[in-house]
Amino acid sequence: MPLFKVKVKWGKESYNDVEVNTDEDPLVFKAQLYALTGVLPERQKVMLKGATLKDNEWGNFKVVNGAILLLMGSKEDIPAEPSVKTVFVEDMNTEEIASAMDLPAGLANLGNTCYLNATVQCLKTVPELREALQRFNGGVMLETGTLPAQSVTAALRDLYDAMEQRQRGNFYPPLLLLQVLHMAFPRFAEKSDNGTYVQQDANECWTEIVRMLRQKLPAIGAQETPNASSDIKSIIDQYFGITLDVELKCTEADEPVVRSEEQLLQLSCFIPNEQTHMKKGILSAMKEDIKKHSPTLGKDASYNKVSKIKRLPAYLTVQFVRFFYKDKGINAKVLRDVKFPMEFDAYELCSDDLKQKLTPMRSKFKEQEDREVEEATSLKGKEKPKSGGEKEPTKELPYWFENDVGSNSSGYYKLQAVLTHKGRSTSSGHYVAWVRQKENRWVKCDDENVTPVLESDILKLSGGGDWHCAYILLYGPRILELPLEDPAKSIAAVVETTQSCS
């Protein structure tokens, strides 16, 4: 057995009579050196008269008794104790969990003001609205008779700023916004006999706040899109505005069909007895039988009113018509289960002209989905390639039409906020906001308490009992992300095309 004793020099250290067995792999010897010096084998460089020892063969590394081997390499430092002690979720309190999970700030309930808190949290999910508020320079004016729209807009801007600056997991009292809201709309300031604020309808609050913002936040993007419609004056109309084509036909007399346009900021979802899905409820609201004066008959007559969407906004608001007045003015609630999708396709609701305009972008979505299916099929049964945790670079395509900033050019939407009501009437019960933070991560904003929830919890908000029922849904645009084209592939394709042509 070729066993030798050598001397190993490592920096200032020397190790005598180190045994070397050249019948074994050199890696065994390197492991022996690791035991002596603490230098990992992959960090060792062992040299003898200009020859370097490999891991799997001795080669021209000729070892003899008394040979002096030179070892180069530094040993790995012992990991330092972490400066911050690891804390497990089970040991955290509510505020620590909120901070660790980057949960948004909550809003204090100032006495039946959950309707306002839920509205504010849902609208906060629209980044373009946040940016427009940041650009608004007006201030809050508390004097009687001052412009309410300016004060409401400024108060909402300041509230969002305060919520962002608030330490995660904490909550903020919306005192100023509530005060200007009471000044602008005294009905929201009504109190009960015991002196507490009366519960209000969240959709009325939503509608009034958006109407105030509409007056003060100008449209954007006009300089980039000179052909944009001059009818759009506000960012609210840009990003929330719906245009309907309406046809009105008398069913009792031979009258010409009357065609007109209507401007809306939200769609209604009717809930008749047979409706169990949101789209059906919206369609039923867009095909109505109404009574109006007939110039031909000289009296009220029945008309068919059919509406089709002519313009889709980036952010589609859908209000479930759950409340109605029964006999003796009693306000009642429809508790029926009405399913709604996490992703919504509005194509069926659109006019023929708009459907044609939506086709190009919808085709791009379809092509991307086909590519993903093809890639998934080709990788089926194979080991997925390791990406090293790096996401493939992509580019986002604009979701609006070139001459209509804030529109939706595909008809595809993704749910981003739900405002729910728990109770039996608008004058009682409790409102909560459920908002999407990112991807499939959702949080429940219940006044001061903000907690993470599962996406499956959102689908349980469709109604059917005394649990939280969806009252207002806010859908945002689906964004098409395409992989960036590899320049090398592009050049290769050009070369190949050129060669084939020649």
Buried (B, 14 or more C-beta within 10 A) or exposed (E): EEEBBBBBEBEEEEBEEBEBBBEBBBBEBBBBBBEEBEBBBEEBEBBBEEEEBBEEEBEEBEBEEEBEBBBBBEEEEEEEEEEEEEEEEEEBEEEBBBBEBEBBBBBBBBBBBBBBBBBBBBBBBBEBBBEBBEEBEEEBBEEEEBBBBBBBBBBBBBBBEBBEEBEBBBBBBBEBBBBBBBBBBEEBBEEEEEEEBBBBBBBBBBBBBBBBBBBBBBBBBBEEBEEBBEEBBBBBBBBBBBBBBBBBBBEEEEBEEEEEEEEBBBBBBBBEEEBBBBBBBBBBBBEEEEEEEBEEEEEEBBBBBBBBBBBBBBBBBBBBBBBEEEEEEEBBBBBBEBBBBBEBBBBEBBBEEBBEBBEEBBEBBEEBEEEEEEEEEEEEEEEEEEEEEEEEEEEEBEBBBEEBBBBBBBBBBBBBBBBBBBBBBBBBBBBBBBBBBEEEBBBBBBBBBBBBBEEEEBBEBBBEEEEBBBBBBBBBBBEBEEEEEEEEEEEEEEEEEEEEEE
